[in-house]
């Protein structure tokens, strides 16, 4: 784990306002970067990992853990995010579940683009940037084809969902 970041249950929970991220982070690390799919009952109860989606690995939902720094607070954060592999890294999507506001992590990455990414069992430095124009549209279209729910999130949000590319540095 990178220096200055924490994996303790209390700190992760406090940094993210609840226990779901703590659990997801622990599951990610215990399963080489996969988080087991939820049952319908777990998902209905609020577990933020859906039941198995067609076309995805049965081991679980592939995620990345993005270690970043709070834009205003300067605090170290860890965000588990659904991703899409791209040339030299990963694309992540600021859907915020259809909220009208971008998730805080997007602002964090804009303010502090140097991040660390845990993917599978690997931990690598990366630089974040917002995808624009054709690149954004291409990545977004591919993500919506993989996970149609993302289109619903964008429609419900009333905003264009930011697509962030994390490039290995």
Helices and strands as residue ranges (DSSP letters): H 9-16, H 20-30, E 34-35, H 40-44, E 61-69, E 76-86, E 89-93, G 96-98, H 104-111, E 114-119, E 122-130, H 133-146, H 149-157, E 163-168
